[in-house]
Amino acid sequence: MTRNRFIGKTVVISGGAGGLGAAIAHEFGQEGAHVAVIDNNQAAISDVLKSLRAKHVTADGRAVDVRDGKAVTQAIGELANSLGDFDILVAAAGGSLGTPRVMDDISDEDLDLVIDVNVKGTYYCARAVVPYMKKKGGGAIVTFSSIGGRSVSPVTGVPYAAAKAAILGLTRRLAKEVGLENIRVNAIAPGLFLTDRLAGMFENLSLTERNDVLAGIPLGRMPEIRECVDPVLFLASNESSYITGAVLDVNGGRFMTL
C-alpha cells in the first residue's frame, strides 16, 4: 500500500544522487514530497531527476561540494526558490570516500577529505536549511552517522570513525539549539549496507574478515537498501514527532547499546 506521509512537504537530500541517497529520494517522492537533490556529480543528479520526474515527482537538483559552505547556502537558496521552503533535510553526503583503512596509509589530505565532507558538510547543510524550517514553523533533520562511529568497524579507518562519532555530537547539540523552533534533529547509524562503493570495500576484505562480519550480525545476513531507507523516512515523518537528539542504530544487532 502506498503511503502519503510527505504530501505538501519539501525535502533536500545531500548525497542524493548516490546509491543510498537516490533510493531515499525516490521513496520520498513516492510518498508525495517535492525532492531536492544535492550532490557533487552532475551526471548522477541528472539521472536521478530524470527518474523522479518520470514518476511525476516534482524535483530539482544542484551540483555542489558540501565542503564549501557558501556554495551550499547558494544551492539551498536556489532550490528553495524552485521547490518551496524546506521541511526536511537528509544529510547523507559522506562516507570514507575511498580513503585507506590503515593509519600508515592515510595522508593528511585523506583525513581532511573525510572530516570535511562528513562533519563540515553536514553542518553547512543544516545551517543553510534551518532558516527555511523556522519560516515554516518546524521541520526534521536526519543526519548520517554509522556503526563505525559507534563501535569498531572492520572496513573503515580512524578518520571515518572520528567523523561519524562527531556527527552524533553535532546532532545532539543542534537538536538542543533548534528544539523550541519545532525542528527535530536525529541521526541514523547504519551498519554495512553494500552500495556500490561499500561493496567494493567489503570484497577487498579477506574471506576470514568477511566471515567475521557476518558472524557478528545476530540476524545473520547483510541488509537490503530498503532497510536503511525506511528508518530515515520514519525519523523524517510525524511518526517520530516526539523523538529528537536520538540515534537510531540500523545494523542487524551487530552493535547493541546497554
Secondary structure, 3 states (H helix, E strand, C coil): CCCCCCCCCEEEEECCCCHHHHHHHHHHHHCCCEEEEEECCHHHHHHHHHHHHHCCCCEEEEECCCCCHHHHHHHHHHHHHHHCCCCEEEECCCCCCCCCCCHHHCCHHHHHHHHHHHHHHHHHHHHHHHHHHHHHCCEEEEEECCHHHCCCCCCCCHHHHHHHHHHHHHHHHHHHHHHHHCEEEEEEEECCCCCHHHHHHHHCCCHHHHHHHHHCCCCCCCCCCHHHHHHHHHHHCHHHCCCCCCEEEECCCCCCCC
